[in-house]
Amino acid sequence: MTPPTAGARSGAPGRPPDTRKDEQILAAGRALLLTGGPAALTMEAVARSSGVSKATLYRRWPHRDALLEALVLREAQPLLDALDAAPADAAALAEVLERFLDSMLAFVTEPAYQAYLQAIAALPQPQADLQRIWRLGPRQAIDAVAALLRRHAAAQGRAWPAAERDAEMLLGMAMGLELARILYRQPLRLADEGRRRRHVRGVVRRFLSGAAPGAAGDDPGRAEP
């Protein structure tokens, strides 16, 4: 489910909130976040860039952290929604994983996201913000893939005890060295749609041939968090 766009809204009784202002604020916040990282996201900068008053901004998001979380979830949730399934067989699982990984790589290789990663690396950023983005983005992706693997195994009457470890391995296989290429400003391998989809199919095929649910009670070990 897509999260609400604003954290806390108030207005005149009987008068619906102006969603256009929400969109103005979120668009301005996204632009600031992508070009300068979380350090660039201040309530003053968002109000100025969006053309709304600070009072209007604070009525919708009571503090900056709420706005940052809304922005991160707005990007992450559509990707994670693709994992909201319970595939009963390997073919269905492969289809869900391919769709998710293709969408994830398409997002990561967008020029705007590349600029964001480069800003994160180049400019000092508040550690608390980076932790929050990690928790709502990459960490949530690992957890969602692991939950998908467990649901798939449960549909077969089995368990997938190392689901978290295997989920992280799958994401690493799919990402390859693209993040390093972005940070070092090198040409990307997976920006081309056809090449990206072939890569994703190959990754999922290799992953599913080597990682499989075990019998209930098996525990091959858990990855470090």
C-alpha positions in Angstrom: 0.0 0.0 0.0 1.3 3.4 -0.9 1.9 5.5 2.3 0.1 8.7 2.9 1.8 11.7 1.4 1.7 13.9 4.4 2.4 13.1 8.0 0.0 15.5 9.8 -2.5 17.7 8.1 -4.9 20.2 9.5 -7.2 22.7 7.9 -10.5 24.5 8.1 -13.4 22.2 9.3 -15.1 20.6 6.4 -12.5 21.7 4.0 -10.4 18.9 2.3 -6.6 19.4 2.3 -5.1 20.8 -0.9 -3.2 17.8 -2.3 -1.6 20.0 -4.9 0.4 21.6 -2.1 1.4 18.2 -0.9 2.7 17.4 -4.4 4.6 20.7 -4.6 6.2 20.1 -1.3 7.2 16.5 -2.1 8.5 17.4 -5.5 10.7 20.2 -4.0 11.9 17.9 -1.2 12.8 15.1 -3.6 14.8 17.5 -5.8 16.7 18.8 -2.8 17.3 15.3 -1.5 18.5 13.9 -4.8 20.9 16.8 -5.6 22.4 17.4 -2.1 21.6 14.3 0.0 19.7 14.6 3.3 21.9 17.5 4.5 20.2 19.6 1.8 16.7 18.8 3.1 15.7 21.6 5.5 12.2 22.8 6.2 13.3 26.3 5.1 14.7 25.1 1.8 11.7 23.0 1.1 9.3 25.9 1.8 11.3 28.2 -0.3 11.7 25.8 -3.2 8.1 24.6 -3.2 6.6 28.1 -2.9 4.5 27.3 0.2 4.7 29.0 3.6 6.5 27.3 6.5 3.2 27.3 8.3 1.7 25.3 5.5 4.6 22.9 5.4 4.5 22.3 9.2 0.8 21.7 9.1 1.5 18.8 6.7 4.7 17.4 8.2 5.3 18.4 11.8 9.1 18.1 11.6 11.8 17.5 9.1 12.3 13.8 10.0 8.6 13.1 9.1 9.2 14.7 5.7 12.4 12.7 5.1 10.6 9.5 5.9 7.7 10.4 3.6 10.1 11.0 0.8 12.0 7.8 1.2 8.9 5.7 1.5 7.4 7.4 -1.5 10.3 6.1 -3.6 10.7 2.7 -1.9 7.1 1.6 -1.4 6.2 1.1 -5.1 9.2 -1.2 -5.5 8.4 -3.2 -2.3 4.8 -3.6 -3.3 6.0 -5.9 -6.1 7.0 -8.4 -3.4 3.6 -8.6 -1.8 2.9 -12.1 -3.2 2.9 -15.7 -2.1 4.3 -17.6 -5.1 3.4 -21.3 -4.8 6.0 -22.6 -7.3 9.5 -21.8 -8.6 8.2 -20.2 -11.8 5.9 -17.8 -9.9 8.7 -16.9 -7.5 11.1 -16.3 -10.4 8.6 -14.0 -12.0 8.1 -11.9 -8.8 11.8 -11.6 -8.2 12.6 -10.7 -11.8 10.0 -7.9 -11.7 11.2 -6.5 -8.5 14.9 -6.6 -9.4 14.3 -5.1 -12.8 12.4 -2.2 -11.2 15.1 -1.8 -8.5 17.9 -1.6 -11.0 16.0 0.7 -13.3 15.5 3.1 -10.3 19.2 2.9 -9.2 20.5 3.6 -12.7 18.3 6.7 -13.2 20.5 9.8 -13.5 18.7 11.5 -10.6 19.5 8.6 -8.2 23.1 8.4 -9.5 23.4 12.1 -8.6 22.0 11.4 -5.1 24.5 8.6 -4.4 27.3 10.8 -5.6 26.1 13.6 -3.3 25.9 11.2 -0.4 29.5 10.2 -1.0 30.9 13.7 -1.6 29.2 15.8 1.1 29.0 15.4 4.9 25.6 13.9 5.8 24.0 13.5 9.2 24.5 9.9 10.4 21.0 9.7 11.8 19.6 10.6 8.4 21.7 7.9 6.7 20.5 5.4 9.3 16.9 6.3 8.6 17.3 6.0 4.9 19.0 2.7 5.3 16.2 1.4 7.5 13.4 2.5 5.2 15.2 1.6 1.9 17.9 -1.1 1.6 17.1 -2.8 5.0 13.4 -2.9 4.2 14.2 -4.4 0.8 16.2 -7.2 2.4 13.4 -7.9 4.9 10.7 -7.9 2.1 12.6 -10.3 -0.1 13.3 -12.6 2.9 9.6 -12.6 3.7 8.8 -13.5 0.1 11.2 -16.4 0.2 9.6 -17.6 3.5 6.1 -17.4 2.1 7.1 -19.3 -1.0 8.6 -22.1 1.2 5.6 -22.1 3.5 3.3 -22.6 0.4 5.2 -25.9 -0.1 5.0 -26.9 3.5 8.7 -26.1 4.1 10.8 -23.5 5.7 13.5 -21.2 4.4 15.6 -20.6 7.5 18.4 -18.6 5.8 16.0 -16.4 4.0 17.5 -13.2 5.3 21.0 -14.2 4.2 19.8 -15.4 0.8 17.8 -12.2 0.3 20.9 -10.1 0.8 23.0 -12.4 -1.5 20.3 -12.1 -4.2 20.3 -8.3 -4.0 24.1 -8.2 -4.1 24.1 -10.5 -7.2 21.6 -8.3 -9.0 23.4 -5.0 -8.1 26.9 -6.2 -9.0 29.3 -3.4 -9.2 26.8 -0.8 -10.5 27.0 1.2 -7.2 30.8 1.3 -7.5 30.5 2.5 -11.1 28.1 5.2 -10.0 30.4 6.4 -7.2 33.4 6.4 -9.5 31.4 8.0 -12.3 32.0 5.1 -14.7 29.7 4.0 -17.6 27.0 1.7 -16.2 26.5 -1.8 -17.5 22.8 -2.1 -16.7 21.4 1.2 -17.8 20.3 -0.4 -21.1 16.9 -2.0 -20.6 17.5 -5.1 -22.7 20.9 -5.8 -21.0 19.4 -5.2 -17.6 16.5 -7.6 -18.1 18.9 -10.3 -19.4 21.1 -9.8 -16.4 18.1 -10.0 -14.0 16.9 -13.3 -15.6 20.4 -14.8 -15.3 20.7 -13.7 -11.7 17.4 -15.1 -10.6 18.0 -18.4 -12.5 21.4 -18.8 -10.8 20.0 -17.8 -7.4 17.2 -20.3 -7.5 19.4 -23.1 -8.7 21.7 -22.6 -5.7 19.4 -21.4 -2.9 16.4 -23.5 -1.9 14.2 -23.9 1.1 15.2 -26.6 3.6 12.9 -28.9 5.5 11.3 -27.3 8.5 13.7 -27.1 11.4 16.8 -27.0 9.2 19.1 -24.0 10.0 22.1 -23.6 7.8 23.0 -20.3 9.6 21.9 -16.7 9.6 23.7 -13.9 8.0 25.2 -11.1 10.1 22.8 -8.1 10.3 
